Amino acid sequence: MIVDILLKIEQEYQSNLDKFSQELILTQVELLLIYAERFYERQFITRKKSNHEILTRFEQVFSRYFESGKLLENGIPTVTAIADQLNISPNYLGSLLRIHTRQNTQQHIQNKMIDYAKECLSTTNLSISEIAYELGFEHPQSFSKLFKQKTNQTPSEFKQSFN
């Protein structure tokens, strides 16, 4: 199919050019792009089981990262660091998450951090600054801003709701 389209483009290009040549070539290129997108999307459907395994492993990698205290040492994990641990490319991880969860990798990372922050705020006596540093934020204000953006509450308001 792809080869046929490429042959049609080449044939049109090699023939005598007329007022329809450019439109015909562009139409074939558009068709080629549609097929490319179809094949790209299809890989996520046909690999459904392995994709769910990758998503499960993504959750596990994240949990281990929090539990091991690496946030204090290394800060917030990067998309590349997580993809490396999953042995996939950052772009593939991003596409996989977008297709299955409608969120990009960075949004996933932020949501996991907010979940962890909520747990700390509701179950420990740590201050908001201590939690921010524990989560790998250099400045507590950055943590508070992200928390408010994701939950529509400040960390203080959230913590007070448990007292």
C-alpha positions in Angstrom: 0.0 0.0 0.0 2.7 2.5 1.0 4.9 1.4 -1.9 2.0 1.9 -4.3 1.5 5.5 -3.0 5.2 6.2 -3.3 5.2 4.9 -6.8 2.2 7.1 -7.7 4.0 10.1 -6.4 7.1 9.3 -8.3 5.1 8.6 -11.5 3.3 11.9 -11.2 6.5 13.7 -10.5 8.3 12.1 -13.5 5.5 12.7 -16.0 4.8 16.0 -17.7 3.8 18.5 -15.1 0.5 20.2 -15.6 -1.8 22.3 -13.4 -3.1 19.2 -11.6 0.3 17.7 -10.8 0.9 19.5 -7.5 -2.6 18.7 -6.2 -2.3 15.0 -7.1 1.1 14.8 -5.4 -0.2 16.5 -2.3 -3.2 14.2 -2.2 -1.0 11.2 -2.4 1.3 12.6 0.4 -1.8 13.2 2.5 -2.9 9.6 1.9 0.5 8.4 2.9 0.3 10.4 6.2 -3.1 9.0 6.9 -1.9 5.4 6.5 1.2 6.2 8.6 -1.0 7.5 11.4 -3.3 4.5 11.1 -0.3 2.1 11.4 1.1 4.1 14.3 -2.2 4.0 16.2 -2.8 0.4 15.4 0.4 -0.6 17.3 -1.3 0.5 20.6 -4.4 -1.6 19.9 -2.6 -4.7 18.9 -0.2 -4.5 21.8 -3.0 -3.9 24.4 -1.8 -6.6 26.8 1.9 -5.5 26.8 0.8 -1.9 27.0 -1.2 -2.6 30.2 1.9 -4.4 31.6 3.9 -1.3 30.8 1.4 0.9 32.6 1.5 -1.4 35.6 5.3 -1.3 35.6 5.1 2.5 35.4 3.0 2.5 38.6 5.5 0.2 40.2 8.5 2.2 39.2 6.9 5.3 40.6 6.0 3.6 43.9 9.5 2.3 44.3 10.9 5.8 43.6 8.8 7.3 46.4 9.4 4.5 48.9 13.2 4.4 48.3 13.7 8.1 49.2 15.1 8.9 45.8 13.1 12.1 45.7 15.3 13.6 48.3 18.5 12.5 46.5 17.5 13.0 42.8 14.4 15.3 42.9 11.3 14.8 40.8 11.8 12.0 38.4 12.1 13.0 34.7 10.2 11.4 31.9 13.5 10.1 30.5 14.5 8.5 33.8 11.2 6.6 34.1 11.2 5.5 30.4 14.8 4.2 30.9 13.7 2.1 33.8 10.8 0.7 31.6 13.2 0.1 28.7 11.2 2.2 26.3 11.6 5.6 24.7 10.2 8.7 26.4 8.1 9.4 23.3 6.6 5.9 23.3 5.8 6.2 27.0 4.2 9.6 26.4 2.1 8.2 23.4 1.1 5.2 25.4 -0.1 7.2 28.4 -1.9 9.7 26.2 -3.8 7.0 24.3 -4.8 5.0 27.4 -5.2 7.8 30.0 -5.6 11.0 28.0 -2.7 12.5 30.1 0.9 13.0 29.1 3.8 11.6 31.2 4.4 14.9 33.0 0.8 15.1 34.1 1.0 11.5 35.4 4.1 12.3 37.3 2.5 15.4 38.8 -0.7 13.5 39.7 1.3 10.8 41.5 3.2 13.4 43.4 0.0 15.1 44.5 -1.4 11.7 45.6 1.7 11.1 47.7 1.5 14.6 49.1 -2.1 14.1 50.1 -1.1 10.9 51.9 1.6 12.7 53.7 -0.6 15.7 54.6 -3.3 13.5 55.9 -1.3 10.9 57.8 1.8 12.6 59.1 2.8 15.6 61.2 5.3 16.8 58.7 5.1 20.5 57.8 4.2 21.5 54.3 7.8 22.6 53.7 9.1 19.2 54.9 6.7 17.5 52.5 7.7 19.7 49.7 11.4 18.9 50.2 10.7 15.2 50.7 8.9 15.3 47.3 12.0 16.8 45.7 10.9 20.4 45.4 13.6 23.0 45.9 11.1 25.6 47.0 7.9 24.9 49.0 6.2 27.6 47.0 6.5 25.5 43.9 4.9 22.6 45.6 2.1 24.7 47.0 1.4 26.2 43.6 1.3 22.8 41.9 -0.9 21.4 44.7 -3.4 24.3 44.4 -3.4 23.9 40.6 -4.2 20.2 40.8 -6.6 20.2 43.8 -8.1 23.7 44.0 -6.9 23.7 47.6 -3.7 24.9 49.3 -1.8 22.2 51.1 -2.7 24.0 54.4 -6.4 23.8 53.6 -6.1 20.2 52.7 -4.2 19.4 55.9 -6.7 21.3 58.0 -9.6 19.3 56.6 -8.1 16.2 58.4 -7.7 18.0 61.8 
